[in-house]
Amino acid sequence: MITPVLLCGGSGTRLWPLSRKSYPKQFSALMGDTSLFQASATRLAGEGYSAPIVVTADAFRFIVTEQLASAGIVPGAVLIEPAGRDTAPAVLAAALYLHARDPDALMLVAPSDHVIPDAEAFNATVAAAVPAAQAGQLVTFGISPDRPETGYGYLEMAAAPTGEVTPQTLRAFVEKPDAATAAAMVEDGRYLWNAGIFLFSVTTIKAAYELFTPEMVTAVQAALDHAKSDLGFTRLSATQWERAQAISIDYAVMEKADNLSVVPFTGRWSDLGDWAAVWRETEKGGVSLSGPATAIDCTNTLLRSEVPGQAIVGIGLDDIVAIAMPDAVLVSHKGRTQEVKQAVAALKGQKAPQAESFPKDHRPWGWFESLVVGDRFQVKRIVVHPGAALSLQSHHHRSEHWIVVQGTAKVTVDDSVKLISENQSVYIPLGAVHRMENPGKVPMVLIEVQTGSYLGEDDIIRYEDVYARE
């Protein structure tokens, strides 16, 4: 059995404004009805795979479990990183966690935001790598390039691939090249794109870390030893975790090892590294449309609206990407979409919330979004999952009015508890101790009108919370 290890962090800047720090691209349904994370977990949930281990950030822990449950997948463990330290500590934490339970286990490390349409072909490629991993090789998977690409690192093989799906000797890792070098490598035939996907036994990778980064092993093992169980999550010790160097597994281990193999994967693959990559994966006849989007006499163009009822129309466009969100719009030349991170940096400099905050604020119990914000008032739509409950809380600076528009709400206001049905409302005075719950079997939706001198999300005093938030 192979244990998938899904890496589920990331800052989410390259596909802004759809992907942001508070809700990065792996959780979005970029390529259909399911998120990239769900597609990745489902791809690695068939025969030969055990329950996945997910390594993620504290802010995403409930999104991870919610999306896995929606996909019908029960995780083997969800490890919570106290802070992002790149891939080397994350992979090591999963390896040490697995090693303590099964020293002979094989682990397949995979990012959770890649697109691999042919899951059967990919899993056959993984199966072909198993003997090499069992024999003590660190196996990486390379993508057969179909174009010169400057946005990817490369893997240099000892010889050109024969067409057989079998492990081959990996000679070197190559940094992201310039255009001329990339063209020369594709022409050479011995170079593959580095997909950042690895297969090895936990014993082999543990030994490699102990050889090349022993201080990281000490720090990460201590973070596991002092980890706390929190609502089913394994929360790594922040004090110990910060001692681990922030570095990628390529730099920390792979580029130093001499027991490396590479297996070429000839199927379609994309890391969706920018909007041009999304266009390549979704275009039909040169145009990619998503949501209420219309293209008139456009070529090589991507038009995407993430706002129900808000149409986006392009006329006479060529090589253009236009993304419409409720709070931000991106318009870019398709050849310059790698520069989106500069736009994010500029917005951060302006302290614009759109730089990092998603319009929908996802919480353990559901989500909310602001519909209207004005002087001393705010209107929100709030969606609460069946059986979920917000914390018992009060506010110093605002009162609230709740109008249920779908489902039934169980509402606590001080000593009063009552059910509020569709088209009914309740008033929450300033300072009142209150709670909202969904006792039903369908999502509950309400409109909240806040009034007061301060409407920030930090104006909350929590008295009781089923999700153990402070």
C-alpha positions as CSV (number, residue, x, y, z in Angstrom):
1,M,0.0,0.0,0.0
2,I,1.2,3.5,-0.8
3,T,0.3,6.4,1.5
4,P,-0.4,9.6,-0.4
5,V,1.0,12.7,1.3
6,L,-0.8,15.8,0.0
7,L,0.9,19.1,0.5
8,C,-1.8,21.7,1.0
9,G,-0.2,25.0,1.8
10,G,0.7,27.8,-0.5
11,S,0.2,31.6,-0.6
12,G,-2.1,31.6,-3.6
13,T,-0.8,34.6,-5.5
14,R,-0.2,33.3,-9.0
15,L,-3.9,32.9,-9.8
16,W,-5.0,36.1,-8.2
17,P,-7.8,37.3,-7.9
18,L,-9.4,33.9,-7.8
19,S,-6.7,32.5,-5.5
20,R,-5.5,34.4,-2.5
21,K,-3.6,33.8,0.7
22,S,-6.8,33.2,2.7
23,Y,-8.2,30.7,0.1
24,P,-5.5,29.5,-2.3
25,K,-6.1,27.8,-5.7
26,Q,-6.2,24.2,-4.5
27,F,-9.6,24.7,-2.8
28,S,-11.2,26.3,-5.9
29,A,-13.1,24.5,-8.6
30,L,-10.9,25.7,-11.4
31,M,-11.3,22.8,-13.7
32,G,-14.9,21.6,-13.2
33,D,-17.2,21.0,-10.3
34,T,-14.6,19.8,-7.8
35,S,-11.6,21.6,-6.3
36,L,-8.0,20.8,-7.4
37,F,-7.5,19.4,-3.8
38,Q,-10.5,17.1,-4.1
39,A,-9.3,15.9,-7.6
40,S,-5.8,15.2,-6.2
41,A,-7.2,13.3,-3.2
42,T,-9.6,11.3,-5.4
43,R,-6.9,10.4,-7.9
44,L,-4.9,8.8,-5.1
45,A,-7.7,7.1,-3.4
46,G,-8.1,3.9,-5.5
47,E,-6.6,0.4,-5.3
48,G,-3.2,0.3,-3.8
49,Y,-3.5,3.5,-1.8
50,S,-4.1,3.8,1.9
51,A,-5.8,6.8,3.6
52,P,-3.9,10.1,2.7
53,I,-1.9,12.2,5.1
54,V,-2.5,15.9,4.5
55,V,0.0,18.6,5.6
56,T,-1.7,22.0,5.7
57,A,-1.9,25.3,7.6
58,D,-4.0,26.0,10.6
59,A,-6.3,28.4,8.5
60,F,-7.1,25.6,6.1
61,R,-7.7,22.7,8.4
62,F,-11.5,22.8,8.3
63,I,-11.6,23.4,4.6
64,V,-9.5,20.3,4.1
65,T,-11.7,18.1,6.2
66,E,-14.9,19.5,4.6
67,Q,-13.7,19.0,1.1
68,L,-12.4,15.5,1.8
69,A,-15.7,14.6,3.4
70,S,-17.5,15.9,0.3
71,A,-15.3,13.7,-1.8
72,G,-16.0,10.7,0.4
73,I,-12.4,10.4,1.7
74,V,-11.4,9.9,5.3
75,P,-7.8,11.1,5.9
76,G,-5.3,9.0,7.8
77,A,-4.0,12.2,9.4
78,V,-4.1,15.9,9.0
79,L,-0.8,17.5,10.2
80,I,-1.0,21.2,11.0
81,E,2.1,23.3,10.3
82,P,2.4,26.2,12.7
83,A,4.0,28.2,9.9
84,G,5.0,27.6,6.3
85,R,8.6,26.3,6.1
86,D,8.6,25.1,2.5
87,T,8.4,21.5,1.4
88,A,11.4,19.9,3.2
89,P,10.0,20.1,6.8
90,A,6.5,19.3,5.6
91,V,7.6,16.1,3.8
92,L,9.8,15.1,6.8
93,A,6.9,15.5,9.2
94,A,4.8,13.1,7.2
95,A,7.7,10.7,6.8
96,L,8.4,10.6,10.6
97,Y,4.7,10.3,11.4
98,L,4.4,7.3,9.1
99,H,7.8,5.8,10.1
100,A,6.6,5.6,13.7
101,R,3.6,3.5,12.6
102,D,5.1,1.5,9.7
103,P,8.8,1.7,8.9
104,D,8.3,-0.2,5.7
105,A,5.6,2.1,4.3
106,L,5.9,3.8,0.9
107,M,4.8,7.4,0.6
108,L,3.9,9.3,-2.5
109,V,4.4,13.0,-2.0
110,A,2.2,15.2,-4.3
111,P,1.2,18.8,-4.4
112,S,-2.6,19.2,-4.1
113,D,-3.0,21.8,-6.8
114,H,-1.9,20.0,-10.0
115,V,-4.1,18.9,-12.9
116,I,-3.6,15.3,-14.2
117,P,-6.7,14.4,-16.3
118,D,-5.7,10.8,-16.9
119,A,-5.6,9.3,-13.4
120,E,-5.3,5.7,-14.7
121,A,-2.2,6.5,-16.6
122,F,-0.7,8.4,-13.7
123,N,-1.4,5.6,-11.3
124,A,0.2,3.1,-13.7
125,T,3.3,5.3,-13.8
126,V,3.4,5.3,-10.0
127,A,3.0,1.5,-9.9
128,A,6.0,1.2,-12.3
129,A,8.1,3.1,-9.7
130,V,7.3,0.9,-6.7
131,P,10.1,-1.6,-7.2
132,A,12.7,1.1,-7.4
133,A,11.3,2.8,-4.2
134,Q,11.2,-0.6,-2.4
135,A,14.9,-1.1,-3.4
136,G,15.9,2.1,-1.7
137,Q,15.7,4.7,-4.5
138,L,14.3,8.2,-4.2
139,V,12.0,8.3,-7.1
140,T,10.8,11.5,-8.7
141,F,8.4,11.9,-11.6
142,G,9.2,14.0,-14.7
143,I,6.8,15.3,-17.3
144,S,7.6,14.9,-20.9
145,P,7.7,18.5,-22.2
146,D,5.6,19.6,-25.1
147,R,7.1,23.1,-25.3
148,P,10.0,25.2,-24.0
149,E,8.9,26.4,-20.6
150,T,10.7,28.9,-18.4
151,G,8.3,28.5,-15.4
152,Y,9.4,25.0,-14.5
153,G,12.5,23.4,-13.2
154,Y,13.8,20.4,-15.2
155,L,15.2,16.9,-14.5
156,E,18.2,15.8,-16.6
157,M,18.2,12.1,-17.3
158,A,21.3,10.1,-18.1
159,A,19.8,9.1,-21.5
160,A,16.8,10.0,-23.6
161,P,13.6,8.2,-22.6
162,T,12.9,5.0,-24.5
163,G,9.1,5.3,-24.2
164,E,8.8,2.6,-21.6
165,V,7.3,3.6,-18.2
166,T,10.3,2.5,-16.1
167,P,12.6,4.1,-13.6
168,Q,15.7,5.7,-15.2
169,T,18.9,7.3,-13.7
170,L,18.4,10.9,-12.8
171,R,21.6,12.9,-13.4
172,A,20.7,16.4,-12.2
173,F,18.1,18.9,-11.2
174,V,18.1,22.0,-13.3
175,E,16.8,25.4,-12.2
176,K,14.2,27.3,-14.1
177,P,16.0,28.2,-17.4
178,D,15.8,31.2,-19.8
179,A,13.9,30.8,-23.0
180,A,17.0,29.8,-25.1
181,T,18.1,27.2,-22.6
182,A,14.6,25.7,-22.3
183,A,14.4,25.4,-26.1
184,A,17.8,23.6,-26.2
185,M,16.8,21.2,-23.4
186,V,13.5,20.3,-25.1
187,E,15.5,19.7,-28.3
188,D,18.0,17.5,-26.5
189,G,15.4,15.1,-25.4
190,R,17.0,14.1,-22.0
191,Y,15.1,16.7,-20.0
192,L,11.8,16.5,-18.2
193,W,9.8,19.0,-16.3
194,N,10.1,18.6,-12.6
195,A,6.6,17.9,-11.3
196,G,7.6,17.9,-7.6
197,I,6.1,14.5,-7.1
198,F,8.1,11.8,-5.3
199,L,7.9,8.2,-4.2
200,F,10.1,6.6,-1.6
201,S,10.0,4.4,1.5
202,V,9.8,6.2,4.8
203,T,13.0,4.5,5.9
204,T,14.9,5.6,2.8
205,I,13.8,9.3,3.0
206,K,14.4,9.4,6.8
207,A,17.9,8.2,6.3
208,A,18.5,10.8,3.6
209,Y,17.3,13.6,5.9
210,E,19.5,12.3,8.7
211,L,22.5,12.3,6.3
212,F,22.0,15.7,4.8
213,T,20.0,17.8,7.3
214,P,20.3,16.1,10.7
215,E,19.3,19.3,12.5
216,M,16.0,19.4,10.7
217,V,15.3,15.8,11.8
218,T,15.9,16.8,15.4
219,A,13.6,19.9,15.1
220,V,10.7,18.1,13.2
221,Q,10.8,15.0,15.4
222,A,10.6,17.3,18.4
223,A,7.6,19.1,16.8
224,L,5.9,15.7,16.4
225,D,6.8,14.5,19.9
226,H,5.3,17.7,21.4
227,A,2.3,17.8,19.0
228,K,-1.2,18.1,20.3
229,S,-4.3,16.4,19.1
230,D,-7.0,19.0,18.4
231,L,-10.4,17.9,17.1
232,G,-8.7,15.0,15.2
233,F,-5.9,17.2,13.8
234,T,-2.3,16.7,14.8
235,R,-1.0,20.2,15.6
236,L,2.8,20.3,15.4
237,S,4.6,22.1,18.2
238,A,5.2,25.7,17.1
239,T,8.3,26.2,19.4
240,Q,10.0,23.1,17.9
241,W,8.8,23.7,14.3
242,E,10.4,27.2,14.0
243,R,13.8,25.5,14.5
244,A,13.4,23.7,11.2
245,Q,15.1,25.5,8.2
246,A,12.7,26.8,5.6
247,I,13.9,25.1,2.5
248,S,12.5,22.9,-0.4
249,I,13.0,19.1,-0.4
250,D,14.9,19.5,-3.7
251,Y,17.6,21.7,-2.1
252,A,17.6,20.0,1.2
253,V,17.8,16.4,0.1
254,M,17.2,15.5,-3.5
255,E,20.0,17.5,-5.1
256,K,22.5,16.0,-2.7
257,A,21.5,12.3,-2.9
258,D,23.0,9.7,-5.2
259,N,20.2,7.1,-5.1
260,L,17.9,9.0,-7.4
261,S,15.6,7.6,-10.1
262,V,13.1,9.4,-12.4
263,V,10.1,7.9,-14.1
264,P,8.8,9.8,-17.2
265,F,5.1,10.6,-17.3
266,T,3.8,11.2,-20.8
267,G,0.2,12.1,-20.0
268,R,-1.2,15.6,-19.6
269,W,-0.1,17.5,-16.5
270,S,-0.1,21.1,-15.4
271,D,0.6,22.9,-12.1
272,L,-1.7,25.7,-13.2
273,G,1.1,28.1,-12.4
274,D,-0.5,31.1,-14.0
275,W,-3.6,32.1,-16.0
276,A,-1.9,31.3,-19.2
277,A,-1.7,27.7,-18.0
278,V,-5.4,27.7,-17.1
279,W,-6.1,28.9,-20.6
280,R,-4.1,26.1,-22.1
281,E,-6.0,23.5,-20.1
282,T,-9.5,24.9,-20.8
283,E,-9.4,26.6,-24.2
284,K,-11.7,25.4,-27.0
285,G,-10.9,26.9,-30.4
286,G,-8.5,29.4,-28.7
287,V,-11.0,30.8,-26.3
288,S,-11.6,29.8,-22.7
289,L,-14.9,30.9,-21.0
290,S,-16.1,30.3,-17.5
291,G,-19.2,31.6,-15.8
292,P,-21.5,34.2,-17.5
293,A,-18.8,35.0,-20.1
294,T,-19.2,35.9,-23.8
295,A,-16.4,36.3,-26.4
296,I,-17.1,38.1,-29.7
297,D,-14.4,37.9,-32.3
298,C,-11.7,37.0,-29.7
299,T,-8.6,34.8,-30.1
300,N,-6.3,33.2,-27.5
301,T,-8.3,34.8,-24.7
302,L,-9.6,33.7,-21.3
303,L,-12.7,35.3,-19.9
304,R,-13.9,34.2,-16.5
305,S,-16.6,35.6,-14.2
306,E,-16.9,34.3,-10.7
307,V,-19.9,36.5,-9.9
308,P,-23.3,34.9,-10.5
309,G,-25.4,37.2,-12.7
310,Q,-22.5,39.5,-13.6
311,A,-21.6,39.0,-17.2
312,I,-18.2,39.6,-18.7
313,V,-18.0,40.3,-22.4
314,G,-14.9,40.5,-24.6
315,I,-14.9,42.0,-28.1
316,G,-12.0,41.8,-30.5
317,L,-9.5,40.6,-27.9
318,D,-6.3,38.7,-28.6
319,D,-4.0,37.2,-26.0
320,I,-6.0,38.7,-23.1
321,V,-6.9,37.3,-19.7
322,A,-9.8,38.9,-17.8
323,I,-11.0,37.6,-14.5
324,A,-14.0,39.2,-12.7
325,M,-14.5,38.7,-8.9
326,P,-17.0,40.5,-6.7
327,D,-14.2,42.7,-5.2
328,A,-11.5,42.8,-7.9
329,V,-11.0,42.5,-11.7
330,L,-7.8,41.4,-13.4
331,V,-7.0,42.3,-17.0
332,S,-3.7,41.1,-18.4
333,H,-1.8,40.3,-21.5
334,K,-1.7,36.5,-21.6
335,G,2.0,36.5,-21.9
336,R,2.5,38.5,-18.7
337,T,0.4,36.5,-16.3
338,Q,3.5,35.4,-14.3
339,E,3.6,39.1,-13.2
340,V,0.3,38.8,-11.3
341,K,2.3,38.5,-8.1
342,Q,3.6,42.0,-8.6
343,A,0.0,43.2,-8.6
344,V,-0.6,41.4,-5.4
345,A,2.5,43.0,-3.9
346,A,1.3,46.5,-5.0
347,L,-2.1,45.9,-3.4
348,K,-0.5,44.8,-0.2
349,G,1.5,48.0,-0.2
350,Q,-1.7,49.9,-0.5
351,K,-3.1,47.8,2.4
352,A,-6.0,46.7,0.1
353,P,-7.9,43.7,1.6
354,Q,-8.2,42.2,-1.9
355,A,-4.5,41.4,-1.9
356,E,-4.9,38.5,0.5
357,S,-8.5,38.2,1.7
358,F,-11.1,36.2,-0.3
359,P,-14.6,37.7,-0.7
360,K,-16.0,34.6,0.9
361,D,-14.6,34.0,4.4
362,H,-14.6,30.3,5.1
363,R,-15.1,29.1,8.7
364,P,-15.5,25.7,10.3
365,W,-19.3,26.1,10.3
366,G,-19.7,27.4,6.8
367,W,-18.9,30.8,5.2
368,F,-20.0,34.4,4.9
369,E,-19.5,37.2,2.5
370,S,-20.1,41.0,2.7
371,L,-22.8,42.2,0.4
372,V,-22.8,45.9,1.3
373,V,-20.5,47.9,3.6
374,G,-21.3,51.5,4.5
375,D,-20.8,54.0,7.3
376,R,-21.8,52.3,10.6
377,F,-23.5,49.4,8.8
378,Q,-22.7,46.2,7.0
379,V,-24.9,43.5,5.2
380,K,-23.7,39.9,5.1
381,R,-24.9,36.6,3.6
382,I,-24.1,33.8,6.0
383,V,-24.3,30.1,5.1
384,V,-24.2,27.5,8.0
385,H,-23.7,23.8,7.3
386,P,-26.2,21.2,8.5
387,G,-25.6,20.4,12.2
388,A,-23.0,23.2,12.5
389,A,-23.0,26.0,15.1
390,L,-21.2,29.3,15.5
391,S,-19.5,30.1,18.8
392,L,-21.4,31.5,21.8
393,Q,-20.3,35.1,21.6
394,S,-21.0,38.8,22.2
395,H,-19.9,42.1,20.7
396,H,-18.8,45.4,22.2
397,H,-19.5,47.7,19.3
398,R,-22.4,46.4,17.2
399,S,-25.9,45.0,17.2
400,E,-27.2,42.6,14.6
401,H,-30.4,41.7,12.8
402,W,-30.8,38.2,11.3
403,I,-33.3,37.3,8.6
404,V,-33.5,33.6,7.6
405,V,-33.9,33.1,3.9
406,Q,-33.4,29.3,3.7
407,G,-33.7,26.6,6.2
408,T,-34.2,26.9,10.0
409,A,-32.0,28.6,12.5
410,K,-31.8,27.8,16.2
411,V,-31.0,31.1,17.9
412,T,-29.8,31.8,21.4
413,V,-30.0,35.3,22.8
414,D,-29.0,35.5,26.4
415,D,-31.5,33.1,28.2
416,S,-33.8,32.8,25.2
417,V,-33.6,29.9,22.7
418,K,-36.0,29.7,19.7
419,L,-36.3,28.4,16.2
420,I,-36.4,31.0,13.3
421,S,-37.8,29.8,10.0
422,E,-37.6,31.2,6.5
423,N,-38.8,34.8,6.3
424,Q,-38.6,35.3,10.0
425,S,-36.1,37.5,11.8
426,V,-34.5,38.1,15.2
427,Y,-32.7,41.1,16.7
428,I,-29.4,40.7,18.6
429,P,-28.8,43.8,20.9
430,L,-25.3,45.1,21.5
431,G,-23.7,43.1,24.3
432,A,-26.1,40.2,24.2
433,V,-24.6,36.7,24.4
434,H,-25.8,34.9,21.4
435,R,-25.3,31.9,19.1
436,M,-26.6,30.7,15.7
437,E,-27.0,27.0,14.9
438,N,-28.4,24.9,12.0
439,P,-30.4,22.0,13.4
440,G,-31.6,21.0,9.9
441,K,-30.5,18.7,7.2
442,V,-29.9,21.4,4.5
443,P,-27.7,24.5,4.5
444,M,-29.2,27.4,6.4
445,V,-28.8,30.8,4.8
446,L,-29.5,34.1,6.4
447,I,-28.9,37.8,5.8
448,E,-27.2,39.7,8.7
449,V,-27.4,43.4,9.1
450,Q,-24.8,44.9,11.4
451,T,-25.0,48.4,12.8
452,G,-22.5,50.1,15.2
453,S,-19.4,52.1,15.6
454,Y,-17.0,49.2,14.7
455,L,-17.8,46.2,12.5
456,G,-14.5,44.4,12.4
457,E,-14.3,40.6,12.8
458,D,-12.1,40.9,15.8
459,D,-15.0,42.4,17.8
460,I,-15.9,39.0,19.2
461,I,-15.8,37.7,22.7
462,R,-16.1,33.9,22.6
463,Y,-17.5,32.0,25.6
464,E,-17.9,28.6,24.1
465,D,-16.9,27.1,20.7
466,V,-17.2,23.5,19.4
467,Y,-14.2,24.2,17.1
468,A,-11.8,25.0,20.0
469,R,-11.0,28.5,18.6
470,E,-9.7,31.1,21.0
